[in-house]
């Protein structure tokens, strides 16, 4: 039983590795490079110039590393003499670092009805203030039901009051406008 579990994990890791290679624009290495001539970058990063692929493969083999096509769309394609495993590891690490530095901005939505009371409105404004100070954007939505649809224009003052009360920490990114049964306004943190 233990052996089958190990085999399943190995098969999964092989499938995963294949999926990673297929999704990563398939860098061609060594004999997979079919171009006649390539521009070659050496192990230390120096330009070795344009040469036939066979000669570049010979140089890579002498250095004990791989020939990797890093710019297939260039004319002629650019290949680098580098250890392929280390090259892939560095690429994955750089991608992970870039992903860490990204700031994901969420849009928090606060819903209310057109006949909201002032204390309820103040509670929602305080919640929005917390969201805005954390760097999120806030979408205020007024939902109209039934007869409230006839008086949509008179409810704009609710959103303008919210904008005035949050003017010290936020700016209006998207002005109030109606979309079907809803009236929306988006605010973002002041910079």
C-alpha positions, -999 to 999 in steps of 0.1 A, spaced: 0 0 0 28 24 9 45 18 -25 14 27 -45 11 60 -25 47 69 -33 41 60 -70 10 81 -71 29 111 -56 57 106 -81 33 104 -110 16 135 -98 49 154 -95 59 144 -130 25 155 -143 29 188 -124 65 193 -138 52 187 -173 24 212 -168 48 238 -155 71 233 -185 41 235 -210 27 267 -194 61 284 -192 64 290 -230 86 259 -234 122 271 -233 141 251 -259 174 235 -247 203 218 -265 191 196 -294 156 211 -293 169 243 -308 163 239 -346 176 273 -359 206 275 -382 222 304 -365 218 318 -330 233 348 -311 251 333 -281 257 347 -246 284 330 -227 285 315 -192 298 348 -177 273 369 -196 297 380 -224 285 382 -260 300 355 -281 283 367 -313 262 350 -340 273 314 -348 258 282 -361 238 262 -336 261 232 -338 291 253 -327 271 269 -299 261 234 -287 297 223 -288 307 254 -266 280 245 -241 290 209 -240 327 219 -234 316 241 -205 295 212 -191 262 231 -191 232 236 -215 224 259 -244 190 275 -236 170 296 -261 160 326 -241 146 350 -268 130 329 -296 114 358 -313 147 378 -319 164 377 -352 186 356 -349 173 339 -317 193 345 -286 207 315 -267 225 315 -234 251 290 -222 239 282 -187 230 254 -163 193 248 -172 182 237 -137 197 268 -120 183 290 -148 147 276 -141 152 280 -104 162 316 -107 133 323 -130 108 308 -105 124 327 -76 122 360 -95 85 354 -104 78 346 -67 95 378 -56 76 398 -81 43 383 -69 52 391 -33 57 427 -41 23 430 -57 -3 448 -37 -38 433 -41 -65 459 -37 -99 446 -27 -132 463 -33 -153 461 -2 -190 467 -7 -213 484 18 -250 481 10 -278 502 24 -314 511 16 -326 546 7 -344 551 41 -313 544 62 -313 561 96 -284 584 106 -270 561 133 -269 532 109 -253 554 83 -226 565 108 -219 529 116 -214 521 79 -192 551 74 -170 540 103 -167 506 88 -158 522 54 -132 544 72 -115 512 85 -115 496 50 -101 527 34 -72 531 60 -62 495 52 -58 504 16 -90 489 2 -114 506 -21 -150 508 -9 -182 505 -31 -213 521 -16 -245 506 -29 -280 518 -23 -306 491 -32 -341 502 -43 -371 479 -39 -407 483 -50 -420 519 -46 -385 531 -37 -377 529 -75 -399 560 -81 -377 582 -58 -342 571 -69 -331 607 -77 -338 619 -42 -314 594 -26 -282 608 -42 -278 630 -11 -269 599 10 -239 591 -12 -228 628 -13 -230 629 25 -209 598 28 -183 614 4 -182 646 25 -178 627 58 -149 606 43 -132 634 25 -104 635 50 -93 599 42 -107 591 8 -115 605 -27 -144 597 -49 -131 574 -77 -164 568 -94 -193 593 -90 -227 581 -79 -247 566 -108 -277 543 -111 -275 509 -126 -308 491 -126 -321 488 -91 -288 500 -76 -270 533 -71 -233 529 -67 -203 551 -58 -167 539 -54 -142 556 -31 -104 550 -28 -78 559 -2 -64 595 -5 -27 595 -15 
